[in-house]
Amino acid sequence: MRTPPSDALLTTWRADPVTLVVLVAATISYALGIRRAARHGVVWPRRRTVLFFALGLGSYAVVELGFLGAWSAQLRWAFTARIALLLLAVPALIALGKPVELARAGMGEAGRDRLDGVLSGRTARILGNAMFLTLFTAAVFCVFLTPIVGVLRTSPVIGEAIGAVTVVVGLALMVPMMALTSLHASTFLAIEFLLAFVWFIAEAADVPVLILLLLRWARRDRAEAADFDALTDAEHDALVQAHLRGARAGADAAR
């Protein structure tokens, strides 16, 4: 199969039924979410809506309906780039529209409690961990080194469905990562960031992951600073004394 001309990157488009169904379903779901939120007295920010549709669904449409989707079966690199973007970049852009927060805003108290329970559960903690995402992504791309990739990209059925499946898996990994900001200590976030950076330093598709980690780190730092500022003078002195006692005890033990 000959390589397509360079201008095909911008001029090649296709009509994929699966992608169109996903786009319509996501549009309707988000619009209904805004309506439900309004019924609960929540005015959803327009900025979030623009981000969801322009960057989130827009990037999904470009990847699936544009050159990468059209040439995925013929070009191995197009298939690999398509999966990488759908797994990492597109979900991160969709998550900027805060779909989980929108769903939560349209729920009653019982529904919010259930959702919060899911997000704080063990499964969400694992999926929202950057180290898990790193290892999972490495495993996925190891599969691309095997003959299985030929079946995945040339099968008419799998080729059409894999785009939707990949972006759903990516959201399952990315949304918890954004939601778990307050559940990670700063030190562990630093370890996550360094590991992700070492693994992904040369991968442009993984920049959104690093950005998310930086945002989570910054938010956690602000939360810790706010907690510290809220201490009274007496509580602050007691905390300092406890720290000093712990340091002295460690020094005595070392002797």
BELBELJO-V941148 format. One line per field, one symbol per residue. burial: 1 if it has 16 or more other C-alpha atoms within 10 Angstrom, else 0. A space follows every 50 residues. Layout:
burial->???
//
This chain:
burial->00000000000010000010001000000100111110000001000110 11111111111011111111111111011111111111111111111110 11111110000100100010000110111111110010000000000010 01110000110111011001111111111110000100100111011001 00001111110110011001000000000000000000000000000000 00000
//
